[in-house]
Amino acid sequence: MKSVPDYFGSMVFDDRVMKACLSAKEYNSLKKTIDEGAKLDIGVANAVADAMKDWAVAHGATHYTHWFQPLTGITAEKHDSFISPSPDGGVIMEFSGKELIKGEPDASSFPSGGLRATFEARGYTAWDPTSYAFIKGKTLCIPTAFCSYGGEALDKKTPLLRSMEALNKQVLRILRLFGNDSVKCVRTSVGPEQEYFLITKEMYDLRPDLRFTGRTLFGARPPKGQEMDDHYFGVVKPRVAAYMEELNKELWKLGILAKTEHNEVAPAQHELAPIYTTTNIATDHNQLTMEIMQKVAAKHGLVCLLHEKPFAGVNGSGKHNNWSIATDTGVNLLSPGETPYENAQFLLFLCAVIKAVDDYQDLLRIAVATAGNDHRLGANEAPPAVVSIFLGDELNAVLEAIETDTPYAGTEKTQMKLGVDVLPKFNRDTTDRNRTSPFAFTGNKFEFRMLGSSNSIACANIMLNSAVAESLKIYADRLENADDFETALHAMIRKTIRDHKRIIFNGNGYDEAWIKEATEKRGLCNYRTTPDCMPHLLDKKNVDMLTSHGVYSEAELKSRCEIMLENYCKTVLIEANTMVDMAKTQIAPAVSAYAKEIAETISVKKSSDSSLACIYENSLLKKLSSLTDRIAGKTENLEEALVSLHIVEDTTAEAEAIRDNILVRMGELRLACDEAETVTAKKYWPFPSYGDLLFSVR
């Protein structure tokens, strides 16, 4: 049996394979392209393509695909075989540098938000040499960017790579000012923690809402949910443990650094966290992770639910985006060191992040906006929709000392003594964790906690990279022209603290008093829903910043605003139509059938003894009849609201109508149906209950 180091990355055309397959000259040229952005030589591309093909075929691959991430939020691939006809009537296996570098998928059916006309079908995929190719099944997958015939980005990877370049450029300017000339490249690193639910396939197949929408649209709360806090970090059930074991193996084969696994807060909820890696690779890996989670679950008779809120009444699922900045020499620029007060370089980068989050808090909220995530944010299970930064006591004290120009007393290390001699003594961290904060500093990185579990992490990191690049650009412009660097640096750090301290909050983000203070006193944004925040993508300050760094063109921004609002509308409308169908064809008939049985019971009882009052049965029949009428009425109300949307042509207006009208009527219909579930005999109820779903995996 092979050990993990033996098979880790075995399905990846990684650095080890490239070194073995390419000549030293070809390898060094390719590494220069990857590490420094040097132009790719076509001769090197041909050598890489040939080596890739030989390696892939040796591992059983017959096809290749340009693997890309369109604006659907998932990945896409078109498979081509390696075969070419030979003169003798057979075939040979070929793959050229030209085929490696560029692909030509049909772009007509991918979201474009008006970037191309319907008849303009041509699109291009371009190889991303910074992300390793890998084998999935019998196919060599080549990570690529995806653009239209006119050159506009139709994917999430292209703007991400642009944002990484923008940040790299500005960080290098700052490092040069500190006298650091050895660093050639700076990259952001990310470790996305992935939450998910597991339920049995049998239960899933009996729930049309789960099959069509990924979440339960109906469901009365079970007698037991997460109240006992007994699932979080609890013993992993054997069936789940077997799933996790196979999942790890499949991820490790693809070079994905799956590290931590545990039960999450809600029953049937779990989490997987990887070790950090470069942001664009981490984005590729997270997309792969979600896909493989679902594939492995199917092999175990399970279904992996990645929706942000698959069940009402228990915690939903998020994705914590742990973000840091590191140099090619291995230095984490967000590490405060032992004496952060004296670490001017760290303080400058810290201030750049603080300024970025305050100036572009709306962009961070927009980056996580989906119909599914709207159910989580502000629900006391995830951060509020108001963006703020948690720094902890030590850094807060450091910034306060700088702002007030007073001496910093420092923070003493507190030794933890647990009262048992045999237990080791250790120093307590200088800051606690704050799970209610949307954006928390956790020692040498920031944890952006607002992402939904099904989100691509690309969008959040695009906005974060770009906003921090803008802060650093402003700093570099000032410091490069300063007469005295030290004086200007101190003044700028101090000014940033004074101007942007409103975004720093170290308290309880779930407290209603904080939301009031944040919006009324501090003037922070509180965009509770996707239709509230999405139009602000096109605010002048946001367009100016993103276009100035070359991350997006104005046309690309308009397209994304349109696509995100369209996705919101489509998602909720599918949910609403599913609710109508389930209520009319399954729930209402089930309640009526049970009412009929009760009526027959009353009739039988009275026929045998006319003096019987049948108090219980009559009360129940009255309740069921009332609920049947109520369900019918609420269903009709929802249908009427859906019909009224047909005359709304503007996407923004449609999204607002859905938020203000459709969702309200969906909620009313759900209340009636969930109440009916609590009084209808189980044998009549057409779907597995919440208790069945949440506790079915043993």
C-alpha positions as CSV (number, residue, x, y, z in Angstrom):
1,M,0.0,0.0,0.0
2,K,1.5,3.3,-1.1
3,S,2.1,6.0,1.5
4,V,0.7,9.5,1.1
5,P,4.1,11.1,0.0
6,D,4.3,8.4,-2.6
7,Y,1.0,9.2,-4.4
8,F,0.6,12.9,-3.4
9,G,0.5,14.9,-6.7
10,S,0.7,11.7,-8.8
11,M,-2.0,13.1,-11.1
12,V,-0.4,16.5,-11.5
13,F,2.1,17.7,-14.1
14,D,4.0,19.5,-11.4
15,D,7.5,20.9,-10.9
16,R,8.9,17.4,-10.2
17,V,7.5,16.0,-13.5
18,M,8.6,19.1,-15.5
19,K,12.2,18.8,-14.2
20,A,12.3,15.1,-15.2
21,C,10.6,15.6,-18.6
22,L,12.2,18.8,-19.9
23,S,15.7,19.8,-20.7
24,A,17.4,22.2,-18.3
25,K,17.1,25.0,-20.8
26,E,13.4,24.3,-21.4
27,Y,12.6,24.0,-17.7
28,N,14.4,27.2,-16.8
29,S,12.6,29.1,-19.6
30,L,9.3,27.9,-18.4
31,K,10.1,28.7,-14.7
32,K,11.0,32.2,-15.8
33,T,7.5,32.5,-17.4
34,I,5.8,31.1,-14.3
35,D,7.8,33.0,-11.7
36,E,8.6,36.3,-13.4
37,G,6.0,36.6,-16.1
38,A,8.5,36.3,-19.0
39,K,7.1,35.7,-22.5
40,L,6.5,32.1,-23.3
41,D,8.7,30.8,-26.1
42,I,6.8,28.7,-28.7
43,G,9.6,26.2,-28.8
44,V,9.3,25.7,-25.1
45,A,5.5,25.4,-25.4
46,N,6.0,22.6,-28.0
47,A,8.4,20.8,-25.6
48,V,6.0,21.2,-22.7
49,A,3.0,20.0,-24.8
50,D,4.9,16.9,-25.9
51,A,6.0,16.1,-22.4
52,M,2.5,16.7,-21.0
53,K,1.0,14.3,-23.6
54,D,3.5,11.5,-23.0
55,W,3.1,11.8,-19.2
56,A,-0.7,11.9,-19.4
57,V,-0.9,9.0,-21.8
58,A,1.4,7.0,-19.5
59,H,-1.2,7.6,-16.8
60,G,-4.1,6.4,-18.9
61,A,-5.3,9.7,-20.4
62,T,-6.8,9.6,-23.9
63,H,-8.1,13.2,-24.0
64,Y,-7.2,16.7,-23.0
65,T,-9.3,19.7,-22.1
66,H,-8.8,23.4,-21.5
67,W,-10.3,23.6,-18.0
68,F,-11.8,27.1,-17.3
69,Q,-14.0,29.0,-14.9
70,P,-16.8,30.8,-16.7
71,L,-19.2,33.2,-15.0
72,T,-21.6,30.4,-14.1
73,G,-19.6,29.9,-10.9
74,I,-18.6,26.4,-11.8
75,T,-15.9,24.9,-14.1
76,A,-16.2,24.0,-17.8
77,E,-14.4,21.7,-20.1
78,K,-14.5,20.4,-23.7
79,H,-12.6,17.2,-24.3
80,D,-10.4,16.5,-27.4
81,S,-8.6,13.2,-27.9
82,F,-4.8,13.1,-28.5
83,I,-5.3,10.9,-31.6
84,S,-4.2,11.9,-35.1
85,P,-4.5,9.7,-38.2
86,S,-1.4,8.0,-39.4
87,P,-0.6,7.1,-43.1
88,D,-1.0,3.4,-42.4
89,G,-4.6,3.8,-41.3
90,G,-3.9,3.8,-37.6
91,V,-3.5,6.7,-35.2
92,I,-0.7,8.4,-33.3
93,M,-1.0,10.4,-30.1
94,E,-0.1,14.1,-30.7
95,F,-0.4,17.3,-28.8
96,S,1.3,20.6,-30.0
97,G,2.3,23.8,-28.3
98,K,-0.3,25.6,-30.3
99,E,-3.0,23.3,-28.9
100,L,-1.6,23.8,-25.4
101,I,-1.5,27.6,-25.5
102,K,-4.9,28.3,-27.1
103,G,-8.3,26.6,-27.3
104,E,-11.5,27.6,-29.0
105,P,-14.6,26.6,-27.1
106,D,-18.0,27.9,-28.2
107,A,-18.8,30.9,-26.0
108,S,-22.4,31.5,-27.1
109,S,-24.0,29.6,-24.2
110,F,-21.9,31.1,-21.4
111,P,-23.0,34.2,-19.5
112,S,-21.6,37.4,-21.0
113,G,-23.8,40.1,-19.6
114,G,-23.9,41.9,-23.0
115,L,-20.2,41.6,-23.8
116,R,-21.1,39.9,-27.1
117,A,-24.1,39.5,-29.3
118,T,-25.9,36.2,-29.4
119,F,-24.6,35.3,-32.8
120,E,-21.0,36.0,-31.8
121,A,-20.1,32.5,-30.7
122,R,-16.3,32.4,-30.8
123,G,-14.4,32.4,-27.5
124,Y,-10.8,31.6,-26.6
125,T,-9.1,29.7,-23.8
126,A,-5.5,30.6,-22.9
127,W,-3.1,28.4,-20.9
128,D,-2.3,29.6,-17.4
129,P,1.2,28.2,-16.9
130,T,1.2,29.3,-13.2
131,S,-1.3,26.5,-12.4
132,Y,-0.3,22.9,-12.9
133,A,-2.1,20.7,-15.4
134,F,-3.7,17.6,-13.9
135,I,-5.4,14.3,-14.8
136,K,-9.1,13.8,-14.0
137,G,-10.4,10.4,-15.1
138,K,-9.0,9.8,-18.5
139,T,-8.5,13.5,-19.4
140,L,-5.6,15.9,-19.1
141,C,-7.0,19.1,-17.7
142,I,-5.1,22.3,-18.5
143,P,-6.1,25.3,-16.4
144,T,-6.9,28.3,-18.7
145,A,-8.3,31.8,-18.9
146,F,-11.4,32.3,-21.0
147,C,-12.1,35.4,-23.1
148,S,-14.4,36.6,-25.9
149,Y,-13.6,37.2,-29.5
150,G,-13.1,40.9,-28.6
151,G,-10.7,40.1,-25.8
152,E,-13.0,40.7,-22.8
153,A,-12.7,38.4,-19.9
154,L,-15.6,35.9,-19.7
155,D,-14.2,34.1,-16.7
156,K,-13.1,34.5,-13.1
157,K,-9.5,33.5,-13.5
158,T,-8.4,36.4,-15.9
159,P,-9.4,39.2,-13.5
160,L,-7.9,37.3,-10.6
161,L,-4.6,37.0,-12.4
162,R,-4.8,40.7,-13.3
163,S,-5.5,41.6,-9.6
164,M,-2.5,39.6,-8.5
165,E,-0.3,41.4,-11.0
166,A,-1.6,44.8,-9.8
167,L,-0.9,43.9,-6.2
168,N,2.5,42.6,-7.0
169,K,3.4,45.8,-8.8
170,Q,2.5,48.0,-5.9
171,V,4.0,45.8,-3.1
172,L,7.3,45.8,-4.9
173,R,7.3,49.6,-5.0
174,I,6.8,49.7,-1.2
175,L,9.5,47.1,-0.6
176,R,12.0,49.0,-2.7
177,L,11.3,52.1,-0.5
178,F,12.3,49.9,2.5
179,G,15.5,49.0,0.7
180,N,14.5,45.5,-0.3
181,D,15.8,44.9,-3.8
182,S,16.1,41.1,-3.6
183,V,12.4,40.3,-3.9
184,K,11.4,39.7,-7.5
185,C,7.8,38.7,-7.0
186,V,5.0,38.9,-4.4
187,R,2.0,36.7,-4.4
188,T,-1.1,36.5,-2.2
189,S,-1.7,33.1,-0.6
190,V,-5.1,31.7,0.4
191,G,-6.5,28.8,2.4
192,P,-10.2,28.5,2.0
193,E,-12.0,26.5,4.7
194,Q,-14.9,24.6,3.0
195,E,-18.1,23.7,4.9
196,Y,-20.7,21.2,3.6
197,F,-23.5,18.9,4.5
198,L,-23.8,15.2,3.9
199,I,-27.2,13.4,3.6
200,T,-28.1,10.0,2.2
201,K,-28.9,9.7,-1.5
202,E,-32.2,7.9,-0.7
203,M,-33.4,11.0,1.3
204,Y,-32.2,13.4,-1.4
205,D,-34.0,11.7,-4.2
206,L,-37.3,12.1,-2.3
207,R,-36.9,15.9,-2.0
208,P,-37.6,17.8,-5.3
209,D,-36.5,21.1,-3.6
210,L,-33.1,19.7,-2.9
211,R,-32.8,18.2,-6.4
212,F,-33.8,21.4,-8.2
213,T,-32.4,24.1,-5.9
214,G,-29.9,22.6,-3.5
215,R,-31.8,23.6,-0.4
216,T,-35.0,22.6,1.4
217,L,-37.8,25.0,0.6
218,F,-40.1,23.3,3.2
219,G,-39.4,21.6,6.5
220,A,-40.7,21.9,10.0
221,R,-38.0,22.0,12.7
222,P,-37.2,18.6,14.2
223,P,-37.4,18.0,18.0
224,K,-33.6,18.1,18.1
225,G,-31.3,20.3,15.9
226,Q,-28.0,21.8,17.1
227,E,-29.1,22.9,20.5
228,M,-26.9,20.5,22.4
229,D,-23.7,21.6,20.7
230,D,-22.8,17.9,20.5
231,H,-22.0,17.7,16.8
232,Y,-19.2,20.3,16.6
233,F,-15.8,18.5,16.7
234,G,-17.7,15.4,17.8
235,V,-16.7,11.8,16.9
236,V,-17.0,11.4,13.1
237,K,-19.5,8.7,12.2
238,P,-18.0,5.6,10.4
239,R,-19.8,6.3,7.1
240,V,-18.6,9.9,7.1
241,A,-15.1,8.9,8.1
242,A,-14.9,6.5,5.1
243,Y,-16.1,9.3,2.9
244,M,-13.5,11.7,4.3
245,E,-10.7,9.1,3.9
246,E,-11.5,8.6,0.2
247,L,-12.0,12.3,-0.4
248,N,-8.5,13.0,1.1
249,K,-6.9,10.4,-1.1
250,E,-8.5,11.8,-4.3
251,L,-7.5,15.4,-3.4
252,W,-4.0,14.4,-2.5
253,K,-3.5,12.7,-5.8
254,L,-4.3,16.1,-7.4
255,G,-1.8,17.9,-5.2
256,I,-4.6,19.6,-3.2
257,L,-3.3,20.2,0.3
258,A,-6.3,18.9,2.3
259,K,-5.2,19.3,5.9
260,T,-8.0,19.6,8.5
261,E,-11.4,17.8,8.7
262,H,-14.0,17.8,11.4
263,N,-17.7,17.9,12.3
264,E,-19.2,21.4,12.1
265,V,-22.0,23.0,14.3
266,A,-25.1,21.6,12.6
267,P,-26.0,17.9,12.4
268,A,-24.8,16.4,9.2
269,Q,-22.4,19.4,8.6
270,H,-18.7,19.1,8.2
271,E,-15.6,21.1,7.2
272,L,-12.4,20.6,5.2
273,A,-9.5,23.1,5.3
274,P,-6.4,23.1,3.1
275,I,-2.9,24.4,3.7
276,Y,-2.3,27.8,2.1
277,T,-1.1,28.1,-1.5
278,T,-0.9,30.8,-4.2
279,T,-4.3,32.4,-4.7
280,N,-5.0,31.4,-8.3
281,I,-3.9,27.8,-7.6
282,A,-6.0,27.9,-4.4
283,T,-9.0,29.0,-6.5
284,D,-8.4,26.2,-9.0
285,H,-8.1,23.7,-6.1
286,N,-11.2,24.9,-4.3
287,Q,-13.3,24.5,-7.5
288,L,-11.8,21.0,-7.8
289,T,-12.5,20.2,-4.2
290,M,-16.2,21.1,-4.5
291,E,-16.5,18.9,-7.6
292,I,-14.6,15.9,-6.0
293,M,-16.6,16.2,-2.7
294,Q,-19.8,15.6,-4.7
295,K,-18.3,12.8,-6.8
296,V,-16.9,10.9,-3.8
297,A,-20.2,11.4,-1.9
298,A,-22.1,9.6,-4.7
299,K,-19.8,6.6,-4.4
300,H,-20.7,6.3,-0.8
301,G,-24.5,6.6,-1.3
302,L,-24.4,10.2,0.0
303,V,-25.0,13.6,-1.4
304,C,-22.8,16.6,-0.6
305,L,-24.8,19.8,-0.2
306,L,-22.8,23.0,-0.9
307,H,-25.7,25.4,-0.7
308,E,-25.2,28.2,1.9
309,K,-28.5,27.4,3.7
310,P,-29.8,23.9,2.9
311,F,-31.8,23.7,6.1
312,A,-33.7,26.4,8.0
313,G,-33.2,26.5,11.8
314,V,-29.6,25.3,11.8
315,N,-26.3,26.8,10.8
316,G,-25.7,27.3,7.1
317,S,-22.3,26.8,5.4
318,G,-19.7,29.3,4.6
319,K,-16.2,29.4,3.3
320,H,-13.5,31.3,5.3
321,N,-11.0,32.9,3.0
322,N,-7.7,33.1,4.9
323,W,-5.6,35.7,3.0
324,S,-2.0,36.8,3.3
325,I,0.8,38.4,1.2
326,A,4.2,36.7,0.8
327,T,7.4,37.4,-1.1
328,D,9.2,34.9,-3.3
329,T,11.9,34.8,-0.6
330,G,9.4,33.3,1.8
331,V,8.6,36.4,4.0
332,N,5.0,36.9,5.1
333,L,4.4,40.6,4.9
334,L,1.4,40.4,7.3
335,S,3.5,38.8,10.1
336,P,3.9,41.3,12.9
337,G,7.0,39.7,14.4
338,E,7.7,39.9,18.1
339,T,7.5,43.7,18.3
340,P,4.8,44.9,15.9
341,Y,5.1,48.5,17.3
342,E,8.7,48.7,15.9
343,N,7.9,46.9,12.7
344,A,7.2,49.8,10.4
345,Q,6.9,47.7,7.2
346,F,4.3,45.4,8.8
347,L,2.4,48.4,10.1
348,L,2.3,50.0,6.6
349,F,0.9,46.8,5.1
350,L,-1.6,46.5,7.9
351,C,-2.7,50.0,7.4
352,A,-3.0,49.4,3.6
353,V,-5.5,46.5,4.4
354,I,-7.4,48.6,6.9
355,K,-7.7,51.5,4.4
356,A,-8.7,49.1,1.6
357,V,-11.4,47.4,3.6
358,D,-12.9,50.7,4.7
359,D,-12.7,52.4,1.2
360,Y,-14.1,49.4,-0.6
361,Q,-16.3,47.6,2.0
362,D,-19.1,47.7,-0.7
363,L,-16.9,45.7,-3.1
364,L,-16.2,43.0,-0.5
365,R,-19.9,42.7,0.2
366,I,-20.6,42.5,-3.5
367,A,-17.9,39.8,-3.9
368,V,-19.9,37.4,-1.7
369,A,-23.4,38.3,-2.9
370,T,-25.6,35.5,-4.0
371,A,-29.2,34.5,-3.4
372,G,-28.0,31.6,-1.2
373,N,-25.6,33.6,0.8
374,D,-28.3,36.2,1.6
375,H,-29.8,33.6,3.9
376,R,-26.6,33.4,6.0
377,L,-25.3,36.9,6.4
378,G,-26.7,38.7,9.5
379,A,-28.4,35.5,10.7
380,N,-26.3,35.1,13.9
381,E,-24.5,32.1,12.4
382,A,-22.3,34.0,10.1
383,P,-20.8,37.5,10.0
384,P,-23.3,40.4,9.6
385,A,-23.7,42.0,6.2
386,V,-21.9,45.1,7.7
387,V,-18.1,44.8,6.9
388,S,-15.7,45.5,9.7
389,I,-12.2,44.5,10.8
390,F,-11.2,42.7,14.0
391,L,-7.6,43.3,15.1
392,G,-7.5,42.1,18.7
393,D,-6.1,43.7,21.8
394,E,-2.4,44.0,21.0
395,L,-2.7,45.5,17.5
396,N,-5.5,47.7,18.6
397,A,-3.3,49.0,21.4
398,V,-0.4,49.5,18.9
399,L,-2.6,51.6,16.6
400,E,-4.0,53.6,19.4
401,A,-0.5,54.5,20.7
402,I,0.5,55.6,17.2
403,E,-2.6,57.6,16.7
404,T,-2.3,59.4,20.0
405,D,1.5,59.6,19.8
406,T,1.9,58.0,23.2
407,P,4.3,55.3,24.3
408,Y,3.3,51.7,23.7
409,A,3.5,49.8,26.9
410,G,3.5,46.4,25.1
411,T,1.5,43.3,25.9
412,E,2.9,40.9,28.4
413,K,2.8,37.2,27.6
414,T,0.4,35.4,29.9
415,Q,1.3,31.9,30.8
416,M,-1.6,29.5,30.8
417,K,-1.7,27.4,34.0
418,L,-4.4,24.7,34.0
419,G,-3.9,23.6,37.6
420,V,-2.6,20.1,36.8
421,D,1.1,19.6,37.2
422,V,1.4,17.0,34.4
423,L,-0.2,19.3,31.8
424,P,2.3,21.6,29.9
425,K,2.4,25.3,30.5
426,F,2.2,27.5,27.4
427,N,1.9,31.2,26.5
428,R,-1.6,32.5,25.7
429,D,-1.9,34.2,22.3
430,T,-2.0,38.0,22.4
431,T,-5.4,38.1,20.7
432,D,-8.5,36.0,20.8
433,R,-10.5,34.8,17.8
434,N,-13.7,36.6,16.8
435,R,-16.1,34.4,14.9
436,T,-18.6,37.2,14.5
437,S,-16.2,39.4,12.6
438,P,-16.4,39.5,8.8
439,F,-12.7,40.3,8.4
440,A,-10.5,39.2,11.3
441,F,-6.7,39.4,11.8
442,T,-5.6,35.9,13.0
443,G,-1.9,36.3,13.7
444,N,-0.3,36.6,10.3
445,K,-3.2,36.7,7.9
446,F,-6.7,38.0,7.5
447,E,-9.7,35.7,7.6
448,F,-12.6,37.0,5.3
449,R,-15.6,35.0,6.7
450,M,-18.4,36.3,4.5
451,L,-18.1,33.9,1.6
452,G,-20.8,31.4,1.0
453,S,-19.9,27.7,0.7
454,S,-20.7,27.4,-3.0
455,N,-19.0,30.6,-4.0
456,S,-15.9,30.7,-6.1
457,I,-13.2,32.3,-4.0
458,A,-12.0,34.2,-7.1
459,C,-14.4,37.2,-6.7
460,A,-13.5,37.9,-3.1
461,N,-9.8,37.8,-3.8
462,I,-10.1,39.9,-6.9
463,M,-11.6,42.7,-4.9
464,L,-9.3,42.2,-1.9
465,N,-6.2,42.2,-4.0
466,S,-7.3,45.2,-6.0
467,A,-8.4,47.3,-3.0
468,V,-5.1,46.7,-1.2
469,A,-3.1,47.5,-4.4
470,E,-4.9,50.8,-4.6
471,S,-4.0,51.6,-0.9
472,L,-0.3,50.7,-1.6
473,K,-0.3,52.8,-4.8
474,I,-1.4,55.9,-2.9
475,Y,1.2,55.2,-0.2
476,A,4.0,54.6,-2.8
477,D,3.1,57.8,-4.7
478,R,3.5,59.8,-1.6
479,L,6.5,58.1,-0.1
480,E,8.5,58.1,-3.4
481,N,8.2,61.9,-3.5
482,A,8.8,62.5,0.2
483,D,11.7,64.6,1.4
484,D,12.1,62.5,4.5
485,F,10.9,58.9,4.2
486,E,10.8,58.1,7.9
487,T,8.8,61.2,8.8
488,A,6.4,60.8,5.9
489,L,5.9,57.1,6.7
490,H,5.0,57.8,10.3
491,A,2.6,60.6,9.3
492,M,0.9,58.4,6.7
493,I,0.4,55.4,9.1
494,R,-1.0,57.8,11.7
495,K,-3.3,59.5,9.2
496,T,-4.6,56.1,8.0
497,I,-5.5,55.1,11.6
498,R,-7.3,58.3,12.2
499,D,-9.2,58.3,8.8
500,H,-10.2,54.6,8.8
501,K,-10.5,53.5,12.5
502,R,-14.3,53.4,12.0
503,I,-13.9,50.1,10.2
504,I,-12.2,48.5,13.2
505,F,-14.6,46.7,15.7
506,N,-13.5,44.1,18.2
507,G,-16.8,43.4,19.8
508,N,-19.8,41.1,19.1
509,G,-20.9,41.5,15.5
510,Y,-24.2,39.7,16.3
511,D,-25.3,42.5,18.6
512,E,-28.1,44.6,17.2
513,A,-26.5,47.6,19.0
514,W,-23.4,47.2,16.8
515,I,-25.4,47.2,13.6
516,K,-27.1,50.5,14.7
517,E,-23.7,52.0,15.7
518,A,-22.1,50.8,12.5
519,T,-24.7,52.4,10.2
520,E,-25.9,55.4,12.1
521,K,-22.7,56.6,13.9
522,R,-19.9,55.2,11.8
523,G,-21.5,55.4,8.4
524,L,-20.7,51.9,7.3
525,C,-22.6,50.1,4.6
526,N,-25.3,47.6,5.5
527,Y,-26.4,45.9,2.2
528,R,-28.5,43.0,3.5
529,T,-29.4,41.5,0.1
530,T,-27.9,41.0,-3.4
531,P,-30.2,43.5,-5.0
532,D,-29.1,46.0,-2.3
533,C,-25.4,45.8,-3.0
534,M,-24.9,44.7,-6.6
535,P,-25.7,48.0,-8.4
536,H,-22.9,49.6,-6.3
537,L,-20.4,47.7,-8.4
538,L,-20.8,50.4,-11.0
539,D,-20.3,53.3,-8.5
540,K,-17.7,55.7,-10.0
541,K,-15.1,55.2,-7.3
542,N,-15.3,51.4,-7.8
543,V,-15.1,51.6,-11.6
544,D,-12.2,54.1,-11.4
545,M,-10.2,51.9,-9.1
546,L,-10.7,48.6,-10.8
547,T,-10.1,50.0,-14.3
548,S,-7.1,52.0,-13.3
549,H,-5.3,48.8,-12.2
550,G,-6.4,47.0,-15.3
551,V,-8.3,44.4,-13.3
552,Y,-11.6,45.0,-15.3
553,S,-12.7,47.2,-18.1
554,E,-15.8,49.2,-17.6
555,A,-17.7,46.9,-20.0
556,E,-16.5,43.9,-18.0
557,L,-17.9,45.4,-14.8
558,K,-21.2,46.2,-16.4
559,S,-21.5,42.6,-17.7
560,R,-20.7,41.2,-14.2
561,C,-23.3,43.4,-12.6
562,E,-25.9,42.2,-15.1
563,I,-24.9,38.5,-14.8
564,M,-25.0,38.6,-11.0
565,L,-28.4,40.1,-10.8
566,E,-29.7,37.7,-13.5
567,N,-28.3,34.8,-11.5
568,Y,-30.1,36.1,-8.4
569,C,-33.4,36.3,-10.3
570,K,-33.1,32.9,-11.9
571,T,-32.1,31.3,-8.6
572,V,-35.1,32.6,-6.7
573,L,-37.5,32.1,-9.5
574,I,-36.5,28.4,-9.8
575,E,-37.1,28.1,-6.0
576,A,-40.5,29.8,-6.2
577,N,-41.7,27.7,-9.1
578,T,-40.5,24.6,-7.2
579,M,-42.4,25.6,-4.2
580,V,-45.6,26.1,-6.2
581,D,-45.2,22.7,-7.8
582,M,-44.5,20.9,-4.5
583,A,-47.4,22.7,-2.7
584,K,-50.0,22.0,-5.5
585,T,-49.0,18.5,-6.5
586,Q,-47.8,16.9,-3.2
587,I,-48.3,18.9,0.0
588,A,-51.9,20.0,-0.5
589,P,-53.1,16.6,-1.7
590,A,-51.3,14.9,1.3
591,V,-53.0,17.2,3.8
592,S,-56.4,16.7,2.0
593,A,-55.9,12.9,2.1
594,Y,-55.2,12.9,5.8
595,A,-58.2,15.2,6.4
596,K,-60.3,12.7,4.5
597,E,-59.1,9.8,6.7
598,I,-60.0,11.9,9.8
599,A,-63.4,12.7,8.4
600,E,-64.0,9.0,7.7
601,T,-62.9,8.1,11.3
602,I,-65.4,10.6,12.7
603,S,-68.1,9.1,10.5
604,V,-67.3,5.5,11.6
605,K,-67.2,6.5,15.3
606,K,-70.5,8.3,15.1
607,S,-72.2,5.5,13.2
608,S,-71.3,3.1,16.0
609,D,-72.2,5.6,18.8
610,S,-73.9,8.8,17.9
611,S,-73.3,10.2,21.3
612,L,-69.5,10.4,20.7
613,A,-68.2,14.0,20.5
614,C,-65.0,13.1,18.6
615,I,-63.4,16.2,20.1
616,Y,-59.9,15.4,19.0
617,E,-60.8,14.4,15.5
618,N,-63.1,17.3,14.9
619,S,-60.5,19.8,16.1
620,L,-57.9,18.2,13.9
621,L,-60.2,18.1,10.9
622,K,-60.9,21.8,11.4
623,K,-57.2,22.5,11.6
624,L,-56.4,20.5,8.5
625,S,-59.2,22.1,6.5
626,S,-58.1,25.5,7.5
627,L,-54.5,24.7,6.5
628,T,-55.6,23.3,3.1
629,D,-57.4,26.5,2.3
630,R,-54.4,28.6,3.6
631,I,-51.9,26.6,1.5
632,A,-54.1,27.0,-1.6
633,G,-54.4,30.7,-1.0
634,K,-50.7,31.3,-0.4
635,T,-49.8,29.2,-3.4
636,E,-52.2,31.3,-5.6
637,N,-50.6,34.5,-4.2
638,L,-47.2,33.3,-5.1
639,E,-48.3,32.3,-8.6
640,E,-49.9,35.8,-9.1
641,A,-46.6,37.4,-8.0
642,L,-44.6,35.3,-10.5
643,V,-47.0,36.2,-13.3
644,S,-46.6,39.9,-12.5
645,L,-42.8,39.7,-13.1
646,H,-43.4,38.9,-16.8
647,I,-43.9,42.6,-17.5
648,V,-40.7,43.7,-15.7
649,E,-37.9,44.0,-18.3
650,D,-35.1,45.7,-16.3
651,T,-32.9,43.2,-14.4
652,T,-32.4,45.5,-11.5
653,A,-36.1,46.2,-11.1
654,E,-36.8,42.4,-11.4
655,A,-34.3,41.6,-8.6
656,E,-35.9,44.3,-6.4
657,A,-39.4,42.9,-7.1
658,I,-38.2,39.4,-6.2
659,R,-36.6,40.7,-3.0
660,D,-39.7,42.7,-1.9
661,N,-42.5,40.5,-3.1
662,I,-41.6,37.0,-4.2
663,L,-39.5,36.1,-1.2
664,V,-42.2,37.4,1.1
665,R,-44.8,35.2,-0.5
666,M,-42.5,32.3,-0.5
667,G,-42.0,32.7,3.2
668,E,-45.8,32.8,3.8
669,L,-46.4,29.6,1.8
670,R,-43.6,27.9,3.7
671,L,-45.1,28.8,7.0
672,A,-48.4,27.3,6.1
673,C,-46.9,24.1,4.7
674,D,-44.5,23.7,7.6
675,E,-47.4,24.0,10.0
676,A,-49.3,21.4,8.0
677,E,-46.3,19.0,8.4
678,T,-46.6,19.2,12.2
679,V,-50.2,18.0,12.2
680,T,-50.2,15.6,9.2
681,A,-49.6,11.9,9.8
682,K,-46.1,10.9,8.8
683,K,-47.4,8.2,6.4
684,Y,-49.2,10.9,4.4
685,W,-46.3,13.5,4.3
686,P,-44.7,13.2,0.9
687,F,-41.1,14.1,1.8
688,P,-38.5,13.0,4.4
689,S,-38.6,15.3,7.4
690,Y,-35.8,17.5,8.7
691,G,-35.1,14.8,11.4
692,D,-34.8,12.2,8.6
693,L,-32.4,14.4,6.6
694,L,-30.2,15.6,9.3
695,F,-29.8,12.4,11.2
696,S,-29.9,9.8,8.4
697,V,-26.1,9.2,8.0
698,R,-24.9,6.7,10.5
